[in-house]
Amino acid sequence: MKPRSKMGADDRARISILTTARMADPAVRARISERTKAGMAAASGTVADLRLLRDAWGRARPEARARFLTEIFAPACSEERE
């Protein structure tokens, strides 16, 4: 469980007032809404891709996994790097 915030009631009330004032502008709300929708759409595609990768990794033999890791990290680990 996370520890409670050390902010006092006055601080939370001030933040609430400022946030309410900022969110009063319909353009701000629309911008936040669009960014949220875009982020959720991007995340949903990523989640599906990650699920596919995890499934494939789970079905692969240990030898294939080792070879894959060797091949994917070879450029970063090679001594020919500059």
KOLGU-4560 file (N, C-alpha, C; in nm, 3 decimals, padded with zeros to 5 digits):
<recs>
<n_xx: 00.084 n_yy: -00.117 n_zz: 00.000 ca_xx: 00.000 ca_yy: 00.000 ca_zz: 00.000 c_xx: 00.089 c_yy: 00.125 c_zz: 00.000 mol: A seq: 1 type: MET>
<n_xx: 00.055 n_yy: 00.221 n_zz: -00.083 ca_xx: 00.133 ca_yy: 00.343 ca_zz: -00.091 c_xx: 00.109 c_yy: 00.431 c_zz: 00.031 mol: A seq: 2 type: LYS>
<n_xx: 00.214 n_yy: 00.499 n_zz: 00.077 ca_xx: 00.192 ca_yy: 00.592 ca_zz: 00.189 c_xx: 00.107 c_yy: 00.709 c_zz: 00.145 mol: A seq: 3 type: PRO>
<n_xx: 00.032 n_yy: 00.763 n_zz: 00.237 ca_xx: -00.053 ca_yy: 00.878 ca_zz: 00.206 c_xx: 00.033 c_yy: 00.998 c_zz: 00.172 mol: A seq: 4 type: ARG>
<n_xx: -00.022 n_yy: 01.084 n_zz: 00.088 ca_xx: 00.048 ca_yy: 01.205 ca_zz: 00.049 c_xx: 00.069 c_yy: 01.295 c_zz: 00.170 mol: A seq: 5 type: SER>
<n_xx: 00.177 n_yy: 01.369 n_zz: 00.167 ca_xx: 00.206 ca_yy: 01.462 ca_zz: 00.276 c_xx: 00.143 c_yy: 01.598 c_zz: 00.251 mol: A seq: 6 type: LYS>
<n_xx: 00.065 n_yy: 01.609 n_zz: 00.142 ca_xx: -00.003 ca_yy: 01.735 ca_zz: 00.115 c_xx: -00.116 c_yy: 01.752 c_zz: 00.214 mol: A seq: 7 type: MET>
<n_xx: -00.136 n_yy: 01.875 n_zz: 00.252 ca_xx: -00.246 ca_yy: 01.905 ca_zz: 00.342 c_xx: -00.374 c_yy: 01.929 c_zz: 00.264 mol: A seq: 8 type: GLY>
<n_xx: -00.482 n_yy: 01.942 n_zz: 00.336 ca_xx: -00.612 ca_yy: 01.966 ca_zz: 00.274 c_xx: -00.612 c_yy: 02.097 c_zz: 00.196 mol: A seq: 9 type: ALA>
<n_xx: -00.541 n_yy: 02.199 n_zz: 00.247 ca_xx: -00.535 ca_yy: 02.327 ca_zz: 00.177 c_xx: -00.464 c_yy: 02.313 c_zz: 00.042 mol: A seq: 10 type: ASP>
<n_xx: -00.356 n_yy: 02.235 n_zz: 00.039 ca_xx: -00.283 ca_yy: 02.214 ca_zz: -00.087 c_xx: -00.370 c_yy: 02.142 c_zz: -00.189 mol: A seq: 11 type: ASP>
<n_xx: -00.439 n_yy: 02.038 n_zz: -00.143 ca_xx: -00.527 ca_yy: 01.963 ca_zz: -00.233 c_xx: -00.640 c_yy: 02.051 c_zz: -00.285 mol: A seq: 12 type: ARG>
<n_xx: -00.695 n_yy: 02.135 n_zz: -00.200 ca_xx: -00.803 ca_yy: 02.226 ca_zz: -00.241 c_xx: -00.752 c_yy: 02.326 c_zz: -00.345 mol: A seq: 13 type: ALA>
<n_xx: -00.632 n_yy: 02.378 n_zz: -00.325 ca_xx: -00.574 ca_yy: 02.474 ca_zz: -00.420 c_xx: -00.550 c_yy: 02.407 c_zz: -00.555 mol: A seq: 14 type: ARG>
<n_xx: -00.497 n_yy: 02.286 n_zz: -00.553 ca_xx: -00.474 ca_yy: 02.213 ca_zz: -00.678 c_xx: -00.607 c_yy: 02.185 c_zz: -00.748 mol: A seq: 15 type: ILE>
<n_xx: -00.708 n_yy: 02.149 n_zz: -00.671 ca_xx: -00.840 ca_yy: 02.123 ca_zz: -00.729 c_xx: -00.897 c_yy: 02.247 c_zz: -00.797 mol: A seq: 16 type: SER>
<n_xx: -00.883 n_yy: 02.361 n_zz: -00.733 ca_xx: -00.933 ca_yy: 02.487 ca_zz: -00.790 c_xx: -00.859 c_yy: 02.519 c_zz: -00.920 mol: A seq: 17 type: ILE>
<n_xx: -00.726 n_yy: 02.504 n_zz: -00.919 ca_xx: -00.647 ca_yy: 02.533 ca_zz: -01.039 c_xx: -00.682 c_yy: 02.437 c_zz: -01.153 mol: A seq: 18 type: LEU>
<n_xx: -00.697 n_yy: 02.310 n_zz: -01.120 ca_xx: -00.730 ca_yy: 02.211 ca_zz: -01.222 c_xx: -00.868 c_yy: 02.237 c_zz: -01.281 mol: A seq: 19 type: THR>
<n_xx: -00.963 n_yy: 02.268 n_zz: -01.195 ca_xx: -01.098 ca_yy: 02.299 ca_zz: -01.242 c_xx: -01.097 c_yy: 02.420 c_zz: -01.335 mol: A seq: 20 type: THR>
<n_xx: -01.019 n_yy: 02.520 n_zz: -01.301 ca_xx: -01.011 ca_yy: 02.641 ca_zz: -01.385 c_xx: -00.948 c_yy: 02.607 c_zz: -01.521 mol: A seq: 21 type: ALA>
<n_xx: -00.844 n_yy: 02.526 n_zz: -01.520 ca_xx: -00.779 ca_yy: 02.490 ca_zz: -01.647 c_xx: -00.871 c_yy: 02.404 c_zz: -01.734 mol: A seq: 22 type: ARG>
<n_xx: -00.946 n_yy: 02.317 n_zz: -01.671 ca_xx: -01.033 ca_yy: 02.226 ca_zz: -01.746 c_xx: -01.163 c_yy: 02.292 c_zz: -01.791 mol: A seq: 23 type: MET>
<n_xx: -01.185 n_yy: 02.415 n_zz: -01.752 ca_xx: -01.307 ca_yy: 02.485 ca_zz: -01.791 c_xx: -01.307 c_yy: 02.515 c_zz: -01.941 mol: A seq: 24 type: ALA>
<n_xx: -01.190 n_yy: 02.528 n_zz: -01.999 ca_xx: -01.178 ca_yy: 02.559 ca_zz: -02.141 c_xx: -01.209 c_yy: 02.434 c_zz: -02.223 mol: A seq: 25 type: ASP>
<n_xx: -01.312 n_yy: 02.438 n_zz: -02.309 ca_xx: -01.347 ca_yy: 02.320 ca_zz: -02.389 c_xx: -01.232 c_yy: 02.275 c_zz: -02.480 mol: A seq: 26 type: PRO>
<n_xx: -01.150 n_yy: 02.366 n_zz: -02.525 ca_xx: -01.037 ca_yy: 02.328 ca_zz: -02.612 c_xx: -00.937 c_yy: 02.242 c_zz: -02.536 mol: A seq: 27 type: ALA>
<n_xx: -00.914 n_yy: 02.274 n_zz: -02.410 ca_xx: -00.822 ca_yy: 02.194 ca_zz: -02.328 c_xx: -00.879 c_yy: 02.055 c_zz: -02.307 mol: A seq: 28 type: VAL>
<n_xx: -01.006 n_yy: 02.047 n_zz: -02.274 ca_xx: -01.070 ca_yy: 01.916 ca_zz: -02.254 c_xx: -01.066 c_yy: 01.833 c_zz: -02.382 mol: A seq: 29 type: ARG>
<n_xx: -01.091 n_yy: 01.897 n_zz: -02.496 ca_xx: -01.089 ca_yy: 01.826 ca_zz: -02.625 c_xx: -00.949 c_yy: 01.775 c_zz: -02.656 mol: A seq: 30 type: ALA>
<n_xx: -00.847 n_yy: 01.857 n_zz: -02.630 ca_xx: -00.710 ca_yy: 01.816 ca_zz: -02.656 c_xx: -00.670 c_yy: 01.697 c_zz: -02.569 mol: A seq: 31 type: ARG>
<n_xx: -00.706 n_yy: 01.703 n_zz: -02.442 ca_xx: -00.676 ca_yy: 01.592 ca_zz: -02.351 c_xx: -00.750 c_yy: 01.466 c_zz: -02.395 mol: A seq: 32 type: ILE>
<n_xx: -00.875 n_yy: 01.481 n_zz: -02.433 ca_xx: -00.955 ca_yy: 01.367 ca_zz: -02.478 c_xx: -00.894 c_yy: 01.301 c_zz: -02.601 mol: A seq: 33 type: SER>
<n_xx: -00.854 n_yy: 01.381 n_zz: -02.698 ca_xx: -00.794 ca_yy: 01.326 ca_zz: -02.820 c_xx: -00.663 c_yy: 01.255 c_zz: -02.792 mol: A seq: 34 type: GLU>
<n_xx: -00.580 n_yy: 01.315 n_zz: -02.706 ca_xx: -00.452 ca_yy: 01.252 ca_zz: -02.671 c_xx: -00.475 c_yy: 01.121 c_zz: -02.597 mol: A seq: 35 type: ARG>
<n_xx: -00.575 n_yy: 01.119 n_zz: -02.510 ca_xx: -00.607 ca_yy: 00.997 ca_zz: -02.436 c_xx: -00.653 c_yy: 00.887 c_zz: -02.532 mol: A seq: 36 type: THR>
<n_xx: -00.740 n_yy: 00.923 n_zz: -02.624 ca_xx: -00.789 ca_yy: 00.824 ca_zz: -02.721 c_xx: -00.676 c_yy: 00.772 c_zz: -02.808 mol: A seq: 37 type: LYS>
<n_xx: -00.586 n_yy: 00.860 n_zz: -02.852 ca_xx: -00.473 ca_yy: 00.817 ca_zz: -02.934 c_xx: -00.380 c_yy: 00.725 c_zz: -02.855 mol: A seq: 38 type: ALA>
<n_xx: -00.356 n_yy: 00.760 n_zz: -02.730 ca_xx: -00.270 ca_yy: 00.677 ca_zz: -02.646 c_xx: -00.330 c_yy: 00.540 c_zz: -02.620 mol: A seq: 39 type: GLY>
<n_xx: -00.459 n_yy: 00.536 n_zz: -02.597 ca_xx: -00.526 ca_yy: 00.408 ca_zz: -02.573 c_xx: -00.525 c_yy: 00.321 c_zz: -02.699 mol: A seq: 40 type: MET>
<n_xx: -00.544 n_yy: 00.383 n_zz: -02.814 ca_xx: -00.541 ca_yy: 00.308 ca_zz: -02.939 c_xx: -00.401 c_yy: 00.251 c_zz: -02.964 mol: A seq: 41 type: ALA>
<n_xx: -00.299 n_yy: 00.331 n_zz: -02.939 ca_xx: -00.161 ca_yy: 00.284 ca_zz: -02.957 c_xx: -00.130 c_yy: 00.171 c_zz: -02.859 mol: A seq: 42 type: ALA>
<n_xx: -00.174 n_yy: 00.187 n_zz: -02.735 ca_xx: -00.147 ca_yy: 00.085 ca_zz: -02.634 c_xx: -00.218 c_yy: -00.046 c_zz: -02.666 mol: A seq: 43 type: ALA>
<n_xx: -00.339 n_yy: -00.039 n_zz: -02.720 ca_xx: -00.413 ca_yy: -00.162 ca_zz: -02.749 c_xx: -00.343 c_yy: -00.242 c_zz: -02.858 mol: A seq: 44 type: SER>
<n_xx: -00.286 n_yy: -00.175 n_zz: -02.956 ca_xx: -00.211 ca_yy: -00.246 ca_zz: -03.059 c_xx: -00.084 c_yy: -00.306 c_zz: -03.005 mol: A seq: 45 type: GLY>
<n_xx: -00.019 n_yy: -00.235 n_zz: -02.916 ca_xx: 00.105 ca_yy: -00.284 ca_zz: -02.856 c_xx: 00.077 c_yy: -00.405 c_zz: -02.768 mol: A seq: 46 type: THR>
<n_xx: -00.032 n_yy: -00.403 n_zz: -02.694 ca_xx: -00.067 ca_yy: -00.515 ca_zz: -02.607 c_xx: -00.088 c_yy: -00.642 c_zz: -02.690 mol: A seq: 47 type: VAL>
<n_xx: -00.158 n_yy: -00.629 n_zz: -02.801 ca_xx: -00.183 ca_yy: -00.745 ca_zz: -02.886 c_xx: -00.051 c_yy: -00.799 c_zz: -02.943 mol: A seq: 48 type: ALA>
<n_xx: 00.037 n_yy: -00.709 n_zz: -02.986 ca_xx: 00.167 ca_yy: -00.751 ca_zz: -03.040 c_xx: 00.250 c_yy: -00.819 c_zz: -02.933 mol: A seq: 49 type: ASP>
<n_xx: 00.251 n_yy: -00.764 n_zz: -02.813 ca_xx: 00.327 ca_yy: -00.825 ca_zz: -02.704 c_xx: 00.274 c_yy: -00.963 c_zz: -02.670 mol: A seq: 50 type: LEU>
<n_xx: 00.143 n_yy: -00.979 n_zz: -02.674 ca_xx: 00.083 ca_yy: -01.110 ca_zz: -02.647 c_xx: 00.130 c_yy: -01.212 c_zz: -02.750 mol: A seq: 51 type: ARG>
<n_xx: 00.132 n_yy: -01.172 n_zz: -02.877 ca_xx: 00.179 ca_yy: -01.262 ca_zz: -02.982 c_xx: 00.326 c_yy: -01.300 c_zz: -02.961 mol: A seq: 52 type: LEU>
<n_xx: 00.408 n_yy: -01.201 n_zz: -02.928 ca_xx: 00.550 ca_yy: -01.229 ca_zz: -02.905 c_xx: 00.571 c_yy: -01.321 c_zz: -02.786 mol: A seq: 53 type: LEU>
<n_xx: 00.498 n_yy: -01.298 n_zz: -02.678 ca_xx: 00.511 ca_yy: -01.384 ca_zz: -02.560 c_xx: 00.467 c_yy: -01.526 c_zz: -02.590 mol: A seq: 54 type: ARG>
<n_xx: 00.359 n_yy: -01.540 n_zz: -02.665 ca_xx: 00.313 ca_yy: -01.675 ca_zz: -02.702 c_xx: 00.417 c_yy: -01.747 c_zz: -02.786 mol: A seq: 55 type: ASP>
<n_xx: 00.473 n_yy: -01.677 n_zz: -02.884 ca_xx: 00.575 ca_yy: -01.738 ca_zz: -02.970 c_xx: 00.699 c_yy: -01.774 c_zz: -02.888 mol: A seq: 56 type: ALA>
<n_xx: 00.739 n_yy: -01.688 n_zz: -02.798 ca_xx: 00.856 ca_yy: -01.714 ca_zz: -02.713 c_xx: 00.832 c_yy: -01.838 c_zz: -02.627 mol: A seq: 57 type: TRP>
<n_xx: 00.713 n_yy: -01.848 n_zz: -02.573 ca_xx: 00.680 ca_yy: -01.964 ca_zz: -02.489 c_xx: 00.679 c_yy: -02.095 c_zz: -02.565 mol: A seq: 58 type: GLY>
<n_xx: 00.643 n_yy: -02.091 n_zz: -02.692 ca_xx: 00.640 ca_yy: -02.213 ca_zz: -02.773 c_xx: 00.776 c_yy: -02.250 c_zz: -02.830 mol: A seq: 59 type: ARG>
<n_xx: 00.868 n_yy: -02.156 n_zz: -02.834 ca_xx: 00.999 ca_yy: -02.182 ca_zz: -02.895 c_xx: 01.084 c_yy: -02.271 c_zz: -02.804 mol: A seq: 60 type: ALA>
<n_xx: 01.168 n_yy: -02.352 n_zz: -02.867 ca_xx: 01.260 ca_yy: -02.437 ca_zz: -02.792 c_xx: 01.370 c_yy: -02.350 c_zz: -02.731 mol: A seq: 61 type: ARG>
<n_xx: 01.429 n_yy: -02.397 n_zz: -02.622 ca_xx: 01.537 ca_yy: -02.321 ca_zz: -02.558 c_xx: 01.653 c_yy: -02.290 c_zz: -02.653 mol: A seq: 62 type: PRO>
<n_xx: 01.685 n_yy: -02.382 n_zz: -02.742 ca_xx: 01.794 ca_yy: -02.359 ca_zz: -02.837 c_xx: 01.761 c_yy: -02.244 c_zz: -02.932 mol: A seq: 63 type: GLU>
<n_xx: 01.636 n_yy: -02.239 n_zz: -02.975 ca_xx: 01.593 ca_yy: -02.131 ca_zz: -03.065 c_xx: 01.594 c_yy: -01.996 c_zz: -02.992 mol: A seq: 64 type: ALA>
<n_xx: 01.554 n_yy: -01.998 n_zz: -02.865 ca_xx: 01.557 ca_yy: -01.875 ca_zz: -02.787 c_xx: 01.700 c_yy: -01.824 c_zz: -02.771 mol: A seq: 65 type: ARG>
<n_xx: 01.792 n_yy: -01.915 n_zz: -02.740 ca_xx: 01.932 ca_yy: -01.876 ca_zz: -02.723 c_xx: 01.989 c_yy: -01.819 c_zz: -02.852 mol: A seq: 66 type: ALA>
<n_xx: 01.958 n_yy: -01.884 n_zz: -02.963 ca_xx: 02.009 ca_yy: -01.835 ca_zz: -03.092 c_xx: 01.952 c_yy: -01.697 c_zz: -03.124 mol: A seq: 67 type: ARG>
<n_xx: 01.823 n_yy: -01.680 n_zz: -03.098 ca_xx: 01.759 ca_yy: -01.552 ca_zz: -03.122 c_xx: 01.827 c_yy: -01.441 c_zz: -03.042 mol: A seq: 68 type: PHE>
<n_xx: 01.848 n_yy: -01.466 n_zz: -02.914 ca_xx: 01.913 ca_yy: -01.365 ca_zz: -02.830 c_xx: 02.054 c_yy: -01.335 c_zz: -02.877 mol: A seq: 69 type: LEU>
<n_xx: 02.126 n_yy: -01.438 n_zz: -02.917 ca_xx: 02.262 ca_yy: -01.418 ca_zz: -02.968 c_xx: 02.261 c_yy: -01.331 c_zz: -03.091 mol: A seq: 70 type: THR>
<n_xx: 02.169 n_yy: -01.359 n_zz: -03.183 ca_xx: 02.161 ca_yy: -01.283 ca_zz: -03.307 c_xx: 02.115 c_yy: -01.139 c_zz: -03.284 mol: A seq: 71 type: GLU>
<n_xx: 02.020 n_yy: -01.120 n_zz: -03.197 ca_xx: 01.966 ca_yy: -00.985 ca_zz: -03.179 c_xx: 02.064 c_yy: -00.894 c_zz: -03.103 mol: A seq: 72 type: ILE>
<n_xx: 02.142 n_yy: -00.953 n_zz: -03.012 ca_xx: 02.237 ca_yy: -00.872 ca_zz: -02.936 c_xx: 02.376 c_yy: -00.868 c_zz: -02.996 mol: A seq: 73 type: PHE>
<n_xx: 02.401 n_yy: -00.944 n_zz: -03.101 ca_xx: 02.534 ca_yy: -00.948 ca_zz: -03.161 c_xx: 02.585 c_yy: -00.810 c_zz: -03.203 mol: A seq: 74 type: ALA>
<n_xx: 02.505 n_yy: -00.727 n_zz: -03.270 ca_xx: 02.557 ca_yy: -00.595 ca_zz: -03.309 c_xx: 02.599 c_yy: -00.510 c_zz: -03.189 mol: A seq: 75 type: PRO>
<n_xx: 02.526 n_yy: -00.519 n_zz: -03.081 ca_xx: 02.558 ca_yy: -00.438 ca_zz: -02.964 c_xx: 02.678 c_yy: -00.492 c_zz: -02.887 mol: A seq: 76 type: ALA>
<n_xx: 02.701 n_yy: -00.622 n_zz: -02.897 ca_xx: 02.806 ca_yy: -00.685 ca_zz: -02.818 c_xx: 02.934 c_yy: -00.715 c_zz: -02.897 mol: A seq: 77 type: CYS>
<n_xx: 02.932 n_yy: -00.690 n_zz: -03.026 ca_xx: 03.049 ca_yy: -00.726 ca_zz: -03.105 c_xx: 03.166 c_yy: -00.634 c_zz: -03.073 mol: A seq: 78 type: SER>
<n_xx: 03.285 n_yy: -00.686 n_zz: -03.088 ca_xx: 03.405 ca_yy: -00.608 ca_zz: -03.060 c_xx: 03.444 c_yy: -00.516 c_zz: -03.175 mol: A seq: 79 type: GLU>
<n_xx: 03.371 n_yy: -00.525 n_zz: -03.286 ca_xx: 03.399 ca_yy: -00.441 ca_zz: -03.402 c_xx: 03.334 c_yy: -00.304 c_zz: -03.390 mol: A seq: 80 type: GLU>
<n_xx: 03.261 n_yy: -00.282 n_zz: -03.281 ca_xx: 03.196 ca_yy: -00.152 ca_zz: -03.262 c_xx: 03.299 c_yy: -00.041 c_zz: -03.251 mol: A seq: 81 type: ARG>
<n_xx: 03.257 n_yy: 00.077 n_zz: -03.287 ca_xx: 03.348 ca_yy: 00.192 ca_zz: -03.276 c_xx: 03.326 c_yy: 00.266 c_zz: -03.149 mol: A seq: 82 type: GLU>
</recs>
